[in-house]
Amino acid sequence: MSEEQLAALLAKLKDDAGLQEKLKGAADLDAVLAIAKEAGFDISKAAWLRYQANQTLELSDEELENVAGGQGVGFTGMVCMEQITGMVCRM
């Protein structure tokens, strides 16, 4: 169920700039999940982290080097909001 909720949230993020901005401003994963819940989505930490891990596996070598070098922008803990919202993480 949580994975379905996450998929629905990600779909909504493509068209909801306000929600994107709220999530980008989140201090940590707990804040991200609270914002998602406020928007009507019940997402577990495990589902979010699984999604993030899968996204990390799909990064290009250049993107991985930038992340490893600490040059990332838009990160909320382990959550790259640009990646979550469908934008590419560029450093």
Biopython code that builds the backbone (N, CA, C, O; Angstrom):
import numpy as np
from Bio.PDB.StructureBuilder import StructureBuilder

atoms = [
    (1, "MET", "N", (0.821, -1.193, 0.000)),
    (1, "MET", "CA", (0.000, 0.000, 0.000)),
    (1, "MET", "C", (0.867, 1.259, 0.000)),
    (1, "MET", "O", (0.582, 2.202, -0.739)),
    (2, "SER", "N", (1.898, 1.285, 0.801)),
    (2, "SER", "CA", (2.746, 2.460, 0.905)),
    (2, "SER", "C", (3.427, 2.774, -0.431)),
    (2, "SER", "O", (3.601, 3.941, -0.782)),
    (3, "GLU", "N", (3.814, 1.721, -1.180)),
    (3, "GLU", "CA", (4.444, 1.928, -2.480)),
    (3, "GLU", "C", (3.459, 2.565, -3.451)),
    (3, "GLU", "O", (3.838, 3.411, -4.260)),
    (4, "GLU", "N", (2.188, 2.157, -3.372)),
    (4, "GLU", "CA", (1.154, 2.755, -4.216)),
    (4, "GLU", "C", (0.957, 4.221, -3.858)),
    (4, "GLU", "O", (0.771, 5.061, -4.738)),
    (5, "GLN", "N", (0.998, 4.526, -2.573)),
    (5, "GLN", "CA", (0.865, 5.906, -2.120)),
    (5, "GLN", "C", (2.048, 6.740, -2.605)),
    (5, "GLN", "O", (1.878, 7.889, -3.011)),
    (6, "LEU", "N", (3.236, 6.161, -2.562)),
    (6, "LEU", "CA", (4.433, 6.860, -3.029)),
    (6, "LEU", "C", (4.322, 7.135, -4.526)),
    (6, "LEU", "O", (4.641, 8.236, -4.976)),
    (7, "ALA", "N", (3.880, 6.161, -5.291)),
    (7, "ALA", "CA", (3.707, 6.351, -6.738)),
    (7, "ALA", "C", (2.701, 7.475, -7.008)),
    (7, "ALA", "O", (2.901, 8.287, -7.912)),
    (8, "ALA", "N", (1.630, 7.517, -6.229)),
    (8, "ALA", "CA", (0.627, 8.573, -6.397)),
    (8, "ALA", "C", (1.210, 9.942, -6.049)),
    (8, "ALA", "O", (0.938, 10.927, -6.736)),
    (9, "LEU", "N", (2.005, 10.004, -4.992)),
    (9, "LEU", "CA", (2.657, 11.261, -4.614)),
    (9, "LEU", "C", (3.595, 11.723, -5.721)),
    (9, "LEU", "O", (3.582, 12.896, -6.092)),
    (10, "LEU", "N", (4.397, 10.829, -6.245)),
    (10, "LEU", "CA", (5.337, 11.191, -7.299)),
    (10, "LEU", "C", (4.607, 11.690, -8.541)),
    (10, "LEU", "O", (5.071, 12.619, -9.203)),
    (11, "ALA", "N", (3.480, 11.085, -8.857)),
    (11, "ALA", "CA", (2.680, 11.543, -9.995)),
    (11, "ALA", "C", (2.149, 12.957, -9.739)),
    (11, "ALA", "O", (2.161, 13.803, -10.633)),
    (12, "LYS", "N", (1.684, 13.204, -8.514)),
    (12, "LYS", "CA", (1.165, 14.523, -8.163)),
    (12, "LYS", "C", (2.259, 15.584, -8.222)),
    (12, "LYS", "O", (2.007, 16.720, -8.625)),
    (13, "LEU", "N", (3.467, 15.215, -7.822)),
    (13, "LEU", "CA", (4.580, 16.165, -7.802)),
    (13, "LEU", "C", (4.917, 16.716, -9.184)),
    (13, "LEU", "O", (5.426, 17.831, -9.299)),
    (14, "LYS", "N", (4.643, 15.964, -10.208)),
    (14, "LYS", "CA", (4.943, 16.428, -11.564)),
    (14, "LYS", "C", (4.150, 17.684, -11.917)),
    (14, "LYS", "O", (4.598, 18.491, -12.731)),
    (15, "ASP", "N", (2.971, 17.853, -11.308)),
    (15, "ASP", "CA", (2.104, 18.977, -11.647)),
    (15, "ASP", "C", (1.876, 19.958, -10.503)),
    (15, "ASP", "O", (1.184, 20.960, -10.686)),
    (16, "ASP", "N", (2.435, 19.695, -9.340)),
    (16, "ASP", "CA", (2.156, 20.524, -8.167)),
    (16, "ASP", "C", (3.429, 21.204, -7.666)),
    (16, "ASP", "O", (4.144, 20.667, -6.819)),
    (17, "ALA", "N", (3.698, 22.390, -8.201)),
    (17, "ALA", "CA", (4.909, 23.126, -7.836)),
    (17, "ALA", "C", (4.915, 23.494, -6.353)),
    (17, "ALA", "O", (5.976, 23.523, -5.729)),
    (18, "GLY", "N", (3.754, 23.771, -5.789)),
    (18, "GLY", "CA", (3.673, 24.130, -4.380)),
    (18, "GLY", "C", (4.118, 22.988, -3.483)),
    (18, "GLY", "O", (4.852, 23.194, -2.516)),
    (19, "LEU", "N", (3.674, 21.794, -3.805)),
    (19, "LEU", "CA", (4.068, 20.618, -3.028)),
    (19, "LEU", "C", (5.554, 20.330, -3.225)),
    (19, "LEU", "O", (6.240, 19.941, -2.280)),
    (20, "GLN", "N", (6.055, 20.517, -4.440)),
    (20, "GLN", "CA", (7.488, 20.352, -4.689)),
    (20, "GLN", "C", (8.296, 21.278, -3.778)),
    (20, "GLN", "O", (9.278, 20.855, -3.168)),
    (21, "GLU", "N", (7.881, 22.528, -3.693)),
    (21, "GLU", "CA", (8.605, 23.507, -2.870)),
    (21, "GLU", "C", (8.561, 23.135, -1.393)),
    (21, "GLU", "O", (9.559, 23.263, -0.684)),
    (22, "LYS", "N", (7.404, 22.674, -0.934)),
    (22, "LYS", "CA", (7.303, 22.247, 0.470)),
    (22, "LYS", "C", (8.279, 21.118, 0.752)),
    (22, "LYS", "O", (8.979, 21.134, 1.764)),
    (23, "LEU", "N", (8.326, 20.136, -0.142)),
    (23, "LEU", "CA", (9.208, 18.992, 0.073)),
    (23, "LEU", "C", (10.669, 19.399, -0.008)),
    (23, "LEU", "O", (11.493, 18.880, 0.745)),
    (24, "LYS", "N", (11.002, 20.305, -0.896)),
    (24, "LYS", "CA", (12.387, 20.774, -0.999)),
    (24, "LYS", "C", (12.827, 21.473, 0.281)),
    (24, "LYS", "O", (14.006, 21.442, 0.633)),
    (25, "GLY", "N", (11.891, 22.100, 0.973)),
    (25, "GLY", "CA", (12.223, 22.808, 2.202)),
    (25, "GLY", "C", (12.225, 21.939, 3.440)),
    (25, "GLY", "O", (12.518, 22.423, 4.533)),
    (26, "ALA", "N", (11.903, 20.667, 3.290)),
    (26, "ALA", "CA", (11.849, 19.764, 4.448)),
    (26, "ALA", "C", (13.239, 19.551, 5.031)),
    (26, "ALA", "O", (14.217, 19.401, 4.299)),
    (27, "ALA", "N", (13.311, 19.541, 6.356)),
    (27, "ALA", "CA", (14.591, 19.411, 7.052)),
    (27, "ALA", "C", (15.127, 17.980, 7.059)),
    (27, "ALA", "O", (16.341, 17.774, 7.089)),
    (28, "ASP", "N", (14.236, 16.997, 7.032)),
    (28, "ASP", "CA", (14.674, 15.609, 7.094)),
    (28, "ASP", "C", (13.561, 14.711, 6.572)),
    (28, "ASP", "O", (12.496, 15.189, 6.181)),
    (29, "LEU", "N", (13.816, 13.418, 6.568)),
    (29, "LEU", "CA", (12.847, 12.470, 6.026)),
    (29, "LEU", "C", (11.538, 12.493, 6.814)),
    (29, "LEU", "O", (10.465, 12.372, 6.223)),
    (30, "ASP", "N", (11.608, 12.642, 8.117)),
    (30, "ASP", "CA", (10.378, 12.712, 8.907)),
    (30, "ASP", "C", (9.522, 13.894, 8.459)),
    (30, "ASP", "O", (8.299, 13.785, 8.384)),
    (31, "ALA", "N", (10.165, 15.022, 8.162)),
    (31, "ALA", "CA", (9.432, 16.198, 7.684)),
    (31, "ALA", "C", (8.839, 15.934, 6.303)),
    (31, "ALA", "O", (7.716, 16.352, 6.021)),
    (32, "VAL", "N", (9.581, 15.248, 5.444)),
    (32, "VAL", "CA", (9.075, 14.895, 4.116)),
    (32, "VAL", "C", (7.816, 14.047, 4.249)),
    (32, "VAL", "O", (6.810, 14.300, 3.586)),
    (33, "LEU", "N", (7.885, 13.039, 5.112)),
    (33, "LEU", "CA", (6.740, 12.143, 5.291)),
    (33, "LEU", "C", (5.547, 12.868, 5.903)),
    (33, "LEU", "O", (4.401, 12.565, 5.573)),
    (34, "ALA", "N", (5.811, 13.824, 6.793)),
    (34, "ALA", "CA", (4.731, 14.612, 7.394)),
    (34, "ALA", "C", (4.055, 15.486, 6.331)),
    (34, "ALA", "O", (2.830, 15.614, 6.319)),
    (35, "ILE", "N", (4.849, 16.084, 5.445)),
    (35, "ILE", "CA", (4.286, 16.900, 4.367)),
    (35, "ILE", "C", (3.465, 16.022, 3.429)),
    (35, "ILE", "O", (2.380, 16.411, 2.997)),
    (36, "ALA", "N", (3.983, 14.846, 3.117)),
    (36, "ALA", "CA", (3.251, 13.915, 2.257)),
    (36, "ALA", "C", (1.925, 13.518, 2.907)),
    (36, "ALA", "O", (0.892, 13.454, 2.241)),
    (37, "LYS", "N", (1.967, 13.252, 4.212)),
    (37, "LYS", "CA", (0.742, 12.862, 4.923)),
    (37, "LYS", "C", (-0.270, 14.004, 4.912)),
    (37, "LYS", "O", (-1.466, 13.785, 4.715)),
    (38, "GLU", "N", (0.221, 15.222, 5.124)),
    (38, "GLU", "CA", (-0.646, 16.409, 5.094)),
    (38, "GLU", "C", (-1.309, 16.557, 3.716)),
    (38, "GLU", "O", (-2.427, 17.061, 3.607)),
    (39, "ALA", "N", (-0.602, 16.111, 2.664)),
    (39, "ALA", "CA", (-1.130, 16.188, 1.304)),
    (39, "ALA", "C", (-2.030, 14.997, 0.971)),
    (39, "ALA", "O", (-2.574, 14.911, -0.130)),
    (40, "GLY", "N", (-2.183, 14.073, 1.940)),
    (40, "GLY", "CA", (-3.098, 12.949, 1.744)),
    (40, "GLY", "C", (-2.448, 11.634, 1.361)),
    (40, "GLY", "O", (-3.131, 10.714, 0.912)),
    (41, "PHE", "N", (-1.139, 11.534, 1.531)),
    (41, "PHE", "CA", (-0.415, 10.328, 1.157)),
    (41, "PHE", "C", (0.204, 9.685, 2.390)),
    (41, "PHE", "O", (0.895, 10.351, 3.161)),
    (42, "ASP", "N", (-0.043, 8.391, 2.578)),
    (42, "ASP", "CA", (0.490, 7.650, 3.721)),
    (42, "ASP", "C", (1.659, 6.803, 3.230)),
    (42, "ASP", "O", (1.471, 5.721, 2.673)),
    (43, "ILE", "N", (2.872, 7.318, 3.448)),
    (43, "ILE", "CA", (4.076, 6.676, 2.932)),
    (43, "ILE", "C", (4.988, 6.305, 4.097)),
    (43, "ILE", "O", (5.230, 7.118, 4.989)),
    (44, "SER", "N", (5.483, 5.088, 4.081)),
    (44, "SER", "CA", (6.378, 4.646, 5.153)),
    (44, "SER", "C", (7.811, 5.058, 4.840)),
    (44, "SER", "O", (8.163, 5.308, 3.687)),
    (45, "LYS", "N", (8.635, 5.125, 5.893)),
    (45, "LYS", "CA", (10.055, 5.398, 5.702)),
    (45, "LYS", "C", (10.672, 4.321, 4.817)),
    (45, "LYS", "O", (11.474, 4.620, 3.933)),
    (46, "ALA", "N", (10.299, 3.086, 5.056)),
    (46, "ALA", "CA", (10.871, 1.978, 4.293)),
    (46, "ALA", "C", (10.584, 2.131, 2.797)),
    (46, "ALA", "O", (11.472, 1.922, 1.971)),
    (47, "ALA", "N", (9.362, 2.492, 2.451)),
    (47, "ALA", "CA", (9.013, 2.661, 1.036)),
    (47, "ALA", "C", (9.804, 3.802, 0.419)),
    (47, "ALA", "O", (10.296, 3.688, -0.704)),
    (48, "TRP", "N", (9.926, 4.914, 1.158)),
    (48, "TRP", "CA", (10.674, 6.068, 0.644)),
    (48, "TRP", "C", (12.149, 5.707, 0.444)),
    (48, "TRP", "O", (12.736, 6.034, -0.588)),
    (49, "LEU", "N", (12.741, 5.037, 1.425)),
    (49, "LEU", "CA", (14.153, 4.683, 1.345)),
    (49, "LEU", "C", (14.412, 3.655, 0.246)),
    (49, "LEU", "O", (15.451, 3.698, -0.413)),
    (50, "ARG", "N", (13.469, 2.730, 0.048)),
    (50, "ARG", "CA", (13.590, 1.760, -1.044)),
    (50, "ARG", "C", (13.591, 2.488, -2.391)),
    (50, "ARG", "O", (14.395, 2.192, -3.275)),
    (51, "TYR", "N", (12.670, 3.446, -2.523)),
    (51, "TYR", "CA", (12.596, 4.227, -3.750)),
    (51, "TYR", "C", (13.913, 4.981, -3.966)),
    (51, "TYR", "O", (14.464, 4.977, -5.067)),
    (52, "GLN", "N", (14.404, 5.621, -2.917)),
    (52, "GLN", "CA", (15.653, 6.383, -3.020)),
    (52, "GLN", "C", (16.812, 5.470, -3.408)),
    (52, "GLN", "O", (17.639, 5.835, -4.243)),
    (53, "ALA", "N", (16.873, 4.297, -2.812)),
    (53, "ALA", "CA", (17.944, 3.354, -3.145)),
    (53, "ALA", "C", (17.863, 2.948, -4.609)),
    (53, "ALA", "O", (18.884, 2.878, -5.293)),
    (54, "ASN", "N", (16.664, 2.682, -5.089)),
    (54, "ASN", "CA", (16.492, 2.314, -6.496)),
    (54, "ASN", "C", (16.898, 3.460, -7.412)),
    (54, "ASN", "O", (17.514, 3.230, -8.453)),
    (55, "GLN", "N", (16.564, 4.687, -7.039)),
    (55, "GLN", "CA", (16.951, 5.843, -7.841)),
    (55, "GLN", "C", (18.461, 6.015, -7.851)),
    (55, "GLN", "O", (19.039, 6.370, -8.878)),
    (56, "THR", "N", (19.103, 5.766, -6.716)),
    (56, "THR", "CA", (20.552, 5.888, -6.631)),
    (56, "THR", "C", (21.222, 4.875, -7.550)),
    (56, "THR", "O", (22.238, 5.180, -8.174)),
    (57, "LEU", "N", (20.664, 3.680, -7.636)),
    (57, "LEU", "CA", (21.218, 2.659, -8.516)),
    (57, "LEU", "C", (21.138, 3.076, -9.977)),
    (57, "LEU", "O", (21.908, 2.594, -10.808)),
    (58, "GLU", "N", (20.206, 3.974, -10.293)),
    (58, "GLU", "CA", (20.010, 4.404, -11.674)),
    (58, "GLU", "C", (20.792, 5.667, -12.031)),
    (58, "GLU", "O", (20.706, 6.131, -13.169)),
    (59, "LEU", "N", (21.545, 6.231, -11.102)),
    (59, "LEU", "CA", (22.331, 7.428, -11.395)),
    (59, "LEU", "C", (23.463, 7.104, -12.362)),
    (59, "LEU", "O", (23.999, 5.995, -12.357)),
    (60, "SER", "N", (23.822, 8.080, -13.191)),
    (60, "SER", "CA", (24.965, 7.914, -14.080)),
    (60, "SER", "C", (26.249, 7.965, -13.254)),
    (60, "SER", "O", (26.232, 8.367, -12.090)),
    (61, "ASP", "N", (27.342, 7.562, -13.856)),
    (61, "ASP", "CA", (28.633, 7.619, -13.162)),
    (61, "ASP", "C", (28.958, 9.042, -12.741)),
    (61, "ASP", "O", (29.459, 9.262, -11.639)),
    (62, "GLU", "N", (28.678, 10.009, -13.603)),
    (62, "GLU", "CA", (28.952, 11.415, -13.277)),
    (62, "GLU", "C", (28.116, 11.873, -12.082)),
    (62, "GLU", "O", (28.628, 12.538, -11.181)),
    (63, "GLU", "N", (26.830, 11.518, -12.075)),
    (63, "GLU", "CA", (25.970, 11.894, -10.964)),
    (63, "GLU", "C", (26.440, 11.246, -9.666)),
    (63, "GLU", "O", (26.427, 11.885, -8.614)),
    (64, "LEU", "N", (26.854, 9.987, -9.732)),
    (64, "LEU", "CA", (27.364, 9.306, -8.537)),
    (64, "LEU", "C", (28.627, 9.974, -8.014)),
    (64, "LEU", "O", (28.792, 10.125, -6.803)),
    (65, "GLU", "N", (29.522, 10.375, -8.916)),
    (65, "GLU", "CA", (30.737, 11.063, -8.490)),
    (65, "GLU", "C", (30.411, 12.376, -7.798)),
    (65, "GLU", "O", (31.025, 12.716, -6.787)),
    (66, "ASN", "N", (29.451, 13.113, -8.335)),
    (66, "ASN", "CA", (29.065, 14.384, -7.724)),
    (66, "ASN", "C", (28.460, 14.186, -6.343)),
    (66, "ASN", "O", (28.761, 14.932, -5.412)),
    (67, "VAL", "N", (27.608, 13.181, -6.217)),
    (67, "VAL", "CA", (26.989, 12.897, -4.923)),
    (67, "VAL", "C", (28.053, 12.471, -3.924)),
    (67, "VAL", "O", (28.059, 12.930, -2.781)),
    (68, "ALA", "N", (28.952, 11.595, -4.353)),
    (68, "ALA", "CA", (30.009, 11.109, -3.464)),
    (68, "ALA", "C", (30.929, 12.245, -3.039)),
    (68, "ALA", "O", (31.490, 12.213, -1.943)),
    (69, "GLY", "N", (31.087, 13.244, -3.893)),
    (69, "GLY", "CA", (31.940, 14.379, -3.586)),
    (69, "GLY", "C", (31.260, 15.428, -2.741)),
    (69, "GLY", "O", (31.867, 16.447, -2.413)),
    (70, "GLY", "N", (29.996, 15.197, -2.379)),
    (70, "GLY", "CA", (29.277, 16.137, -1.521)),
    (70, "GLY", "C", (28.857, 17.401, -2.229)),
    (70, "GLY", "O", (28.627, 18.424, -1.584)),
    (71, "GLN", "N", (28.754, 17.352, -3.540)),
    (71, "GLN", "CA", (28.419, 18.544, -4.301)),
    (71, "GLN", "C", (26.929, 18.652, -4.573)),
    (71, "GLN", "O", (26.514, 19.514, -5.347)),
    (72, "GLY", "N", (26.121, 17.812, -3.966)),
    (72, "GLY", "CA", (24.700, 17.773, -4.258)),
    (72, "GLY", "C", (23.960, 19.018, -3.808)),
    (72, "GLY", "O", (24.329, 19.661, -2.826)),
    (73, "VAL", "N", (22.922, 19.340, -4.538)),
    (73, "VAL", "CA", (22.020, 20.423, -4.144)),
    (73, "VAL", "C", (20.634, 19.841, -3.992)),
    (73, "VAL", "O", (20.285, 18.867, -4.659)),
    (74, "GLY", "N", (19.855, 20.427, -3.129)),
    (74, "GLY", "CA", (18.488, 19.964, -2.969)),
    (74, "GLY", "C", (18.372, 18.659, -2.215)),
    (74, "GLY", "O", (17.403, 17.922, -2.399)),
    (75, "PHE", "N", (19.340, 18.360, -1.372)),
    (75, "PHE", "CA", (19.270, 17.122, -0.621)),
    (75, "PHE", "C", (18.594, 17.352, 0.723)),
    (75, "PHE", "O", (18.814, 18.365, 1.385)),
    (76, "THR", "N", (17.778, 16.401, 1.102)),
    (76, "THR", "CA", (17.150, 16.395, 2.410)),
    (76, "THR", "C", (17.534, 15.063, 3.023)),
    (76, "THR", "O", (16.863, 14.056, 2.800)),
    (77, "GLY", "N", (18.603, 15.053, 3.789)),
    (77, "GLY", "CA", (19.129, 13.779, 4.272)),
    (77, "GLY", "C", (19.553, 12.958, 3.078)),
    (77, "GLY", "O", (20.409, 13.389, 2.306)),
    (78, "MET", "N", (18.976, 11.786, 2.910)),
    (78, "MET", "CA", (19.290, 10.942, 1.765)),
    (78, "MET", "C", (18.317, 11.162, 0.626)),
    (78, "MET", "O", (18.285, 10.371, -0.317)),
    (79, "VAL", "N", (17.530, 12.210, 0.690)),
    (79, "VAL", "CA", (16.481, 12.412, -0.302)),
    (79, "VAL", "C", (16.870, 13.529, -1.246)),
    (79, "VAL", "O", (16.953, 14.683, -0.826)),
    (80, "CYS", "N", (17.105, 13.228, -2.482)),
    (80, "CYS", "CA", (17.417, 14.241, -3.484)),
    (80, "CYS", "C", (16.094, 14.687, -4.087)),
    (80, "CYS", "O", (15.508, 13.962, -4.891)),
    (81, "MET", "N", (15.624, 15.847, -3.719)),
    (81, "MET", "CA", (14.296, 16.285, -4.136)),
    (81, "MET", "C", (14.219, 16.530, -5.640)),
    (81, "MET", "O", (13.173, 16.287, -6.241)),
    (82, "GLU", "N", (15.291, 17.001, -6.261)),
    (82, "GLU", "CA", (15.262, 17.187, -7.699)),
    (82, "GLU", "C", (15.022, 15.857, -8.406)),
    (82, "GLU", "O", (14.322, 15.790, -9.416)),
    (83, "GLN", "N", (15.610, 14.811, -7.861)),
    (83, "GLN", "CA", (15.431, 13.497, -8.457)),
    (83, "GLN", "C", (14.008, 12.995, -8.207)),
    (83, "GLN", "O", (13.381, 12.431, -9.104)),
    (84, "ILE", "N", (13.508, 13.196, -7.012)),
    (84, "ILE", "CA", (12.179, 12.733, -6.651)),
    (84, "ILE", "C", (11.129, 13.426, -7.511)),
    (84, "ILE", "O", (10.155, 12.793, -7.919)),
    (85, "THR", "N", (11.305, 14.693, -7.788)),
    (85, "THR", "CA", (10.311, 15.447, -8.539)),
    (85, "THR", "C", (10.466, 15.299, -10.042)),
    (85, "THR", "O", (9.772, 15.971, -10.804)),
    (86, "GLY", "N", (11.365, 14.430, -10.477)),
    (86, "GLY", "CA", (11.519, 14.178, -11.884)),
    (86, "GLY", "C", (12.580, 15.021, -12.561)),
    (86, "GLY", "O", (12.837, 14.860, -13.754)),
    (87, "MET", "N", (13.193, 15.911, -11.815)),
    (87, "MET", "CA", (14.291, 16.682, -12.370)),
    (87, "MET", "C", (15.581, 15.914, -12.137)),
    (87, "MET", "O", (15.643, 15.051, -11.261)),
    (88, "VAL", "N", (16.586, 16.214, -12.897)),
    (88, "VAL", "CA", (17.864, 15.523, -12.755)),
    (88, "VAL", "C", (18.718, 16.249, -11.722)),
    (88, "VAL", "O", (18.765, 17.479, -11.696)),
    (89, "CYS", "N", (19.383, 15.485, -10.882)),
    (89, "CYS", "CA", (20.286, 16.070, -9.897)),
    (89, "CYS", "C", (21.551, 16.511, -10.604)),
    (89, "CYS", "O", (22.357, 15.678, -11.018)),
    (90, "ARG", "N", (21.727, 17.780, -10.741)),
    (90, "ARG", "CA", (22.954, 18.322, -11.319)),
    (90, "ARG", "C", (23.650, 19.127, -10.252)),
    (90, "ARG", "O", (22.998, 19.834, -9.484)),
    (91, "MET", "N", (24.929, 19.037, -10.191)),
    (91, "MET", "CA", (25.674, 19.707, -9.149)),
    (91, "MET", "C", (26.296, 20.970, -9.665)),
    (91, "MET", "O", (26.971, 21.677, -8.917)),
]
sb = StructureBuilder()
sb.init_structure("model")
sb.init_model(0)
sb.init_chain("A")
sb.init_seg("    ")
for serial, (resi, resn, name, xyz) in enumerate(atoms, 1):
    if name == "N":
        sb.init_residue(resn, " ", resi, " ")
    sb.init_atom(name, np.array(xyz, "f"), 0.0, 1.0, " ", f" {name:<3s}", serial, name[0])
structure = sb.get_structure()
